[in-house]
Amino acid sequence: MLRNRWDDARASAAAAADERGEAELADRIRQFQFRDIRPKAASEIRDVADASVLLGHSKEEITERVYRRVGAVAKPSR
């Protein structure tokens, strides 16, 4: 449902820009994308339990498996 509303709002904004003669702005509006930031939020919180609560998951393993994108931390060579 959110995606449909997003697409409709973006199309409406692009059409309004076209009507005003702002073709470049209309193209930029059409290229704008809606992104899910839950993986970023889950990855930046150090405690998986806190991230799980924030995302509304009943099990921490769901948060860990699906949303956490934390790689290994490397030490500088020099």
WOUR-V61661 format. One record per pair of residues at least 12 apart in sequence whose C-alpha atoms are under 7 Angstrom apart, sorted by the first residue. I is the first residue (numbers start at 1). J is the second residue. D is the distance in Angstrom with one decimal. If there is no record, write none. Layout:
I,J,D  I,J,D
//
This chain:
10,29,6.5  10,30,6.5  11,30,6.9  14,26,4.4  14,29,5.7  14,30,6.3  38,67,7.0  39,67,4.5  39,68,5.9  39,69,6.8  42,67,6.1  42,68,5.5  43,68,4.8  43,69,5.5  43,70,5.8  48,60,6.4  48,64,6.9
//
